[in-house]
Structure formats: C-alpha cells, structure tokens
C-alpha cells in the first residue's frame, strides 16, 4: 500500500501515479506478473464513489442546489474521495498477486498431460 516492492519492501512499485515500474530497482523483481486490471477502480467505485454520489443527490433533493453549489461541493468531494485511494489499492492488489502467486488462467490443450479426476478414471 506504500508503493514499495512486494518482495524486498525497498524499491518503488510505481513509475508514475498508477503506472507500474518494469522491475524493482533494489532486488530486481520483474513486475510483469502483475495485472490488477480494473480492480482498484472497481473497489473505489463500489465503496467510495457511491457514498459521494449519494451526497450529491441528497444535496440536490434536500436543498435544490444550483449548479455552482454542486461544482463547489460535490465535485471536490468526488475527486478527493475517488482519486487518492487508487494508488494504494493498486499496490495492495499487486502485492496480493505476488504473495499468492496469482497467474493468468491457461487452457489445457491436448498436448499437456491431464490432471484431476478424468485422468484417474
């Protein structure tokens, strides 16, 4: 969550705000295994954006606020609650992928030996 390498804890994980570095500058861990995709955005939308939008809707229904009030209140609330959590969440997801050795799913072809219950029957 601090943006450090999941293996050594020293090197930087990011090469920008959300762009992953190619590898750790301290231990050399290659970050090509990491693909958090839209995971951080999903968590932010579900847990942070929804209450922020509800705040804007409440403001409109309760006070029938003009557009400039929404521009001054709702927009900063949305931006301040939605953008900052993206980086720590992405770091957490990359570290989880490293810790649990998560990989992409692969299709089993006819060339590979079968494992599981079909191979034992």
Secondary structure, DSSP 4 states (H G I P E B T S, - for coil): --SB-TTTS-SBSBSSSSPBPSB-TTT--BGGG---TTHHHHHHIIIIIHHHHHHHHHHHHHH---HHHHHHTHHHHHHHHHSHHHHHHHHHHHHHHHHTT-----PPPTTSPP-SHHHH-
